[in-house]
Amino acid sequence: MSSPARRTGLLPAGTRVVELGERFSTALAGHLLERLGAEVTRIVPAGEEAELDTLGPRLGDGARGPAAPAVWLRHGKTTVEIDVRAPESRAHLDGLLEGADVVLIAGTTASWAHRGLDLDDVRRSASAAVIGHVTAWGDEGARADLRANELVLQAAGGFLKLVGASDREPVRLGGHPLQATAGLLILDGVMIGLFHRRSTGQSTSFETSEFEAVAHVEWKIASVFQSGQPIDRRGEDGGGPTAARTRDGHFGLFFSPHHWSAMKEVLGDPRLDDPRFATSRSRAEHQAELTALFEQTTSQLSKKELYERAQARGIPAGYIATMTDLLESPQYRARHFFRRVDVDGVGVGLLPDAPWVVRTLDDSSEEDAA
C-alpha cells in the first residue's frame, strides 16, 4: 500500500489564499493551508525586506544564502510584488483579493496606511473571503507600533523567567514556538471561518496577535497568579531542567520533584542521597554540584540508553536530538515526514512536511484487509 498523502485536497478545489504582508505566524498558516490543497499567493510590498529573510540559519555557503525558514514556509506559494501606490499594481492586487477565499493580513492598520493601503478597501475588495488580521501586539494600544520577534515575545510573555539556571541569564526557547503557536491559531480561525461560510453563505473575519498566542500557551501562569499561588521561577523547582552530557551528545533531565526517587534509580549513584539534594529547594541551591554528579553517570551512557532507562520508570525526560538525529529518525522515515525539495543555488534538501497524515476511507479499507 502506498503511503497516505500529507498534502491533501481537503479544501475545495481552487481554494485561493492571499497573504498580504508576511509574519512568521501568517506564513506558517499559509504554508499549512497550501498543504491542505489551497493555492497561496504572497503579496510582497515593493522595496521592503521581509521578516523571514532576516532569520537564520542560512542555507548554502556563506552568510548570504537563503534563510531556511523562508525556504520552508514559502515553498509551493506564488509570490507577487506589489507597489500599492501604482495604479496598475493596485488593480492587480484588487483582482487577487476579489478572487480570494482567504486573506491573511500581516501588520497593523496604521502600517498599511503608511504604505498607502486602506485595509477597509481590502475588506471591501475581498468581501467574499474569510479575513484574518494578524499583528504582533494588537491593532491599537500602547504597544501596537512596536516591533516584535520571537525573543521579544518570549520576554514579554514571561517565558524567560522559566528557562535556564537561576544564577545565570535567561535562556530563549529555540526555534519559533510562540509565533508557530500563533500560526496554528490563525489556521483555526481560517478553518472555522470557511466552515461558517460553507454553512451559511456568509463571509467572516477575525483578529488576533502573536502576543495573544503567548497568553494562550502559558495560560497556567495567569491562572496561578490570579488564584494567589506562588509561581515557580527559573531554578526554583529543583527538578531541572538540566542538560547533561552523554557519551554521544546531551540529555534533557526534565523531571518533576515527585520523580526524584525514580531519577536516583536511573542514575544509580548513592551520592545523590546526600542531604543537600533531599528537597526541591536544596537541589536548586546546589544545582551545579548536582549536574556534575549527574554527568559522572550520564557521560558513560548513550542518549538512547539513558532515554530507555528513564522511560521504563515513567520519567518525562528525553535526549536532545541533533538535526542528524531528526533526519535519520526511523519514526520520521516510516511516517514520510520529510520531503525532498530543490533549493535554487543550494541543491536538494529536506523540508518538514505537513504535521498530519490524512487517510481516505479507501486507505482504511486496504489497511483493514491487510
VENTA-V591634 format. One record per pair of residues at least 24 apart in sequence whose ideal C-beta (glycine too) atoms are under 8 Angstrom apart, sorted by the first residue. I is the first residue (numbers start at 1). J is the second residue. Records with the same first field share a line. If there is no record, write none. Layout:
I=J / J
This chain:
1=363 / 366 / 367 / 370
3=336 / 357
4=357 / 358 / 359 / 360 / 363
5=357 / 358
6=35 / 336 / 339 / 353 / 354 / 356 / 357 / 358
7=34 / 35 / 36 / 37 / 353 / 354
8=35 / 36 / 37 / 354 / 358
9=37
10=36 / 37 / 358
11=36 / 37 / 38 / 194
13=37
14=39
15=39 / 101 / 102
16=41 / 96 / 99 / 100 / 101 / 102
17=41 / 100 / 101 / 102 / 103 / 104
18=43 / 96 / 97 / 100 / 102 / 103 / 104 / 126 / 129
19=43 / 77 / 104 / 106
20=103 / 104 / 105 / 106 / 122
21=45 / 105 / 106 / 107 / 112
22=50 / 51 / 52 / 106
23=51 / 106 / 107 / 134 / 136 / 179 / 210
24=51 / 52 / 55 / 69 / 73 / 150 / 176 / 179 / 180 / 183
25=106 / 134 / 179 / 180 / 182 / 183 / 186 / 210 / 213
26=104 / 105 / 106 / 132 / 134 / 183 / 186
27=52 / 69 / 73 / 74 / 183
28=73 / 179 / 180 / 183 / 184 / 186
29=104 / 132 / 183 / 184 / 186 / 187 / 190
30=73 / 77 / 104
31=72 / 73 / 74 / 75 / 76 / 77
32=183 / 184 / 187 / 354 / 355
33=102 / 187 / 190
34=76 / 77
35=76 / 353 / 354
36=354
38=101 / 102
39=78
40=76 / 77 / 78
41=77 / 78 / 79 / 80 / 96
42=74 / 77 / 78 / 79 / 80
43=80 / 82 / 93 / 96
44=79 / 80 / 81 / 82
45=81 / 82 / 83 / 84 / 115
46=81 / 82 / 83 / 89
47=83
51=149
59=343 / 346 / 349
60=343 / 345 / 346 / 347
65=345 / 346
66=343 / 344 / 345 / 346
69=176
71=341 / 343 / 351
72=351 / 352
75=341 / 351
84=115 / 116 / 117
85=115 / 116
93=125
94=125
97=122 / 125 / 126 / 129
98=125 / 126 / 128
100=126 / 128 / 129
101=128 / 129 / 130 / 194
102=129 / 130 / 131 / 132 / 190 / 193 / 194
103=129 / 130 / 131 / 132
104=132 / 134 / 186 / 190
105=131 / 132 / 133 / 134
106=134 / 135
107=135
108=135 / 139 / 140 / 144 / 145
109=139 / 140
110=144 / 145
111=145
123=205
127=203
128=203
129=203
130=189 / 190 / 193 / 194 / 197 / 203 / 204 / 205
131=203 / 204 / 205 / 206
132=186 / 189 / 190 / 193 / 205 / 206 / 207 / 208
133=205 / 206 / 207 / 208
134=182 / 186 / 207 / 208 / 209 / 210
135=207 / 209 / 210
136=209 / 210 / 211
137=209 / 210 / 211
138=209 / 211 / 212
139=207 / 209
143=211
148=210 / 211
150=175 / 176 / 177 / 178 / 179
153=178 / 179 / 210 / 211 / 214
154=178 / 214
156=211 / 214
157=211 / 214 / 215 / 217 / 218
158=218 / 221
159=214 / 218
161=233 / 234
162=232 / 233 / 234
163=234 / 241
164=234 / 235
165=234 / 235 / 287
166=233 / 234 / 235 / 236 / 284 / 287
167=235
170=234
177=217
178=210 / 213 / 214 / 217
179=210 / 213
181=213 / 214 / 216 / 217
182=208 / 209 / 210 / 212 / 213
185=212 / 213 / 216
235=284 / 287
236=280 / 281 / 284
237=280 / 284
238=279 / 280 / 281 / 282 / 283 / 284 / 287
239=280 / 283
242=287 / 290 / 291 / 294
243=320
244=291 / 294 / 295 / 298 / 299
245=295 / 298 / 299
246=298 / 299 / 301 / 302 / 303 / 306 / 319
247=299 / 300 / 301 / 302 / 303
248=302 / 303
249=303 / 319 / 320 / 322
250=303 / 319 / 320
251=298 / 303 / 306 / 307 / 317 / 318 / 319 / 320
252=317 / 318 / 319 / 320
253=294 / 317
254=316 / 317 / 318
255=310 / 315 / 316 / 317
256=316
259=313 / 314 / 315 / 316
262=313 / 314 / 315
263=310 / 315
265=313
266=306 / 309 / 310 / 313 / 315
267=293 / 294 / 297 / 298
268=297
269=293 / 296 / 297
